[in-house]
Amino acid sequence: MSVQYAAIGWSPAKRGYDLAIVVGVAVYLVLFVGGGTLLRPNATTETLLIRGLGTGAFLLLHVILCIGPLARLDARFLPLLYNRRHLGVSMFLLALAHSVFSLIQFHALGDVNPLVSLFVSNERFGSISQFPFQMLGFFALVILFVMAATSHDFWLRNLTPMVWKRLHMLVYWAYALLVAHVALGALQSERNPVLAALLAAGAATVVTLHLLAASKEARLDGTRLAASDAGFLDAGEVATIPEKCARVVSLGGERIALFRYDGKVSAVSNVCQHQNGPLGEGRILGGCITCPWHGYQYRPADGASPPPFHEKVSTFRTRIVGGRVLVHPTPLPPGTYCEPAKIGGATVPAVEPPPKAGRE
Amino acid sequence: MTWYEEGIRVVLGSLGLYAAVGAVFAIAFCLQGVQRVDSQAVGTGWGFPLLIAPGVVVFWPLLLRRWMGGASDPPLAANPHRGVSGIQDREMQR
């Protein structure tokens, strides 16, 4: 929640998450370099460290890319999503260390600027076995740097969530560049088919999980609600909405979360103001809808964050008729109070004309 | 020197210059400007400016324009629901 920025909003869960990252990375590097020393006595420690950092970053990137679709397919993966930014920054730092050590090892010993050397020392663009794969890694690193540099909430707010999201979607370009970087680099010198199979399996896992998650989303967006009276749409039986939880419906491609709580139903935009998180996949905690991604909270009746916070989302008028939830598709201005529909009661919210543009 | 190598030197040199200007700007922005363009940055500790500084080096033209323009808060993101309900700017959110 945002009133004043903090460098990092530490919590016990975040500390545990970060500790697991640090320990995991350290153990991996020790095993990689230690095991490499035993298996490849001729390999230098510098080379093993460069490869350990590179493979560690690449593995972390796979984990990062899989967390999103996994969380959409199964809510049990949501805790991994909460602090994914820290995982992303850790992955960038590993990739940066891999790049700096590689630059020093392979490009800093001549009289040409190492960065210039990276681009001009090999121009065999037509060769597969000798392709200048380092450039691909460089471009991927630039993308990962921009992502890591803009990972703070300050950037989310100042670039706006939409631009920020688009910027961070560049991770898929970075991933493609890195797959090519590995295929045209390490796999050309290490001809072990197991390594090629691992690379293919990793890419197949990432692609398959994204397709499964997209398929689930498409099914939701493809559902059309039946029209009811006075412009309301039939959003289904109220009994199907779990207490303190929501069911998400799609209206013209935009999603609405119908929350059931304390014998009432309220509808809000499914899009969290913070990072466009799926509010409908969250729960009502302490009387507030709580975004499953980063815990931003909104009161269900007016879509406003409790003071002193000031985030707001759009609300929608609801009715309950014959045990079915009816929702009006026109959003009310963010933060507008809307009488919740009462389950089993005679209360029906006053139907007012849709608001026009203007201040609250 | 080939045209390719010369081109690489020009591009990398230009990027270096852009980053150098950005680094100088980042010092001023993190010390003063950030509090002018974003009310949530007022009264933060030293860790916050350090964390945003690398991004300032990248996006300094955007932040310079906002600082010079006297904006006190970032624009509110477009959102289909907000668009339909007529809410377009952050002032309406307050």
Interface residues (C-beta under 8 A of the other chain):
Chain A: S2 V3 Q4 Y5 A6 A7 I8 N113 L115 V116 F119 V120 E123 F145 V146 A148 A149 T150 H152 F154 W155 R157 N158 L159 T160 P161 M162 V163 E254 S269 V271 Q273 H310 K312 V313 S314 T330 P331 L332 P333 P334 G335 T336 P355 K356 A357 G358 R359 E360
Chain B: T2 Y4 E5 I8 R9 L12 V34 V37 D38 Q40 A41 V42 G43 T44 G45 G47 F48 L50 L51 I52 P54 G55 V57 V58 F59 L63 R66 P74 P75 L76 A77 A78 N79 P80 H81 R82 V84 S85 G86 I87 Q88 M92 Q93 R94
